[in-house]
């Protein structure tokens, strides 16, 4: 989880720095998320005009993450005049697509 989280952070920084495809809101969300205990990684998905960020959070840290990240984000962006209020959607990784045996 630690290595995957580090790669997520790197994959946020690379397109942001090399191709200028981030925005202040996405960068702020990644920054504040990485300061929350239990967050292993964060990166943008979508880009330029907003989009979303995806965070890799240890399961036992999800409740604290939900309690703190939005408040910290708003504190960070309000002085700069940004006012978009984000939402948090909690998802869980699943096995995904696979082969199913045919019956009959």
C-alpha angles and dihedrals in degrees: 000000000000095000093045089050091051090051090051091054091048091049089055094049097046100061090035093055102031101038105019092234100142132079134215093260094054093044091049092050092051091047096050092042092055089055092059113095112249096030109125098180147350137191142161123263115191110017153204100033099044117286121161141291125228119212129195105217129178108247094240090054099052096095092051090045091054091047096050114025099071093047092048091046094052091047090052099047104035096074089056092052096252110138108172108132111215130211130219121225115187115212133174127217113247135189091264128201121353145150119288122198116244115240125212 
